[in-house]
Amino acid sequence: MKRIKLLCFDLDDTLWLSKPVILRAEEIFYTYLADNAPALTEQFSPESLRAHRLAFLARYPHFKHQISQWRIHSLTEALELSGYQDQSANIAKRAFDVFLAARQQISLFPYTEDVISTLSENYTLISLTNGNADLQQHSIGRYFSASYQAEDVNAAKPDAALFLKALEHSGCKPEEAIHIGDHAIDDISGAKALGFLAIQACLTPDSPEPATLADDHFRDWRELPDKIRQLSSR
Ligand SMILES: [Mg+2]
């Protein structure tokens, strides 16, 4: 009998390279603000707006795992400081929607969709992300039976909450699950602490050496099915 039933996947830097996506989304976000709230962009450069967002989090730490609400509320405050008063919340929400739509414009790593499609025939697939990418806006989303964000459980990996959510949804035990992700702490340590197996994705140009805790790693999506099979029969 096959031991592994559940595969959990991180998203950013595991299914796609995240840096260009975020940089482009930030650019589109700022351009939208320059067009729709020029008094804000006269007062805040992209860098100082980011610094304001970080300072806002230091004052309101409860937004730490609510990254969408954090961006909306900190922007609302920056708009108020720029003189937008009553319109601030509305402008902030629209600008956030523009950011979020741009943030979904991802390019999968080569072979990702083929491999995910094949794996979905034999395993339950669930995505677990600390970010706000929405897998259901991409065609690859149809292969996943559930997708959870840190915002859903108000806790980011390596905290157990997202991993537990995947176990609860699938009805699997940790020893029946492999988590696949790029981050040594958030993905590998987090999953291993609960008794999952863990495979590290080393796919970005600046990927560090795989974590010693990782059960295996891969540098090309075509390597992954064999690595899963090997762990599954171990
Ligand atoms: Mg990641």
Boltz pocket constraint, residues with backbone or C-beta under 6 A from the ligand:
constraints:
  - pocket:
      binder: B
      contacts: [[A, 10], [A, 11], [A, 12], [A, 13], [A, 14], [A, 181], [A, 182], [A, 183]]
      max_distance: 6.0
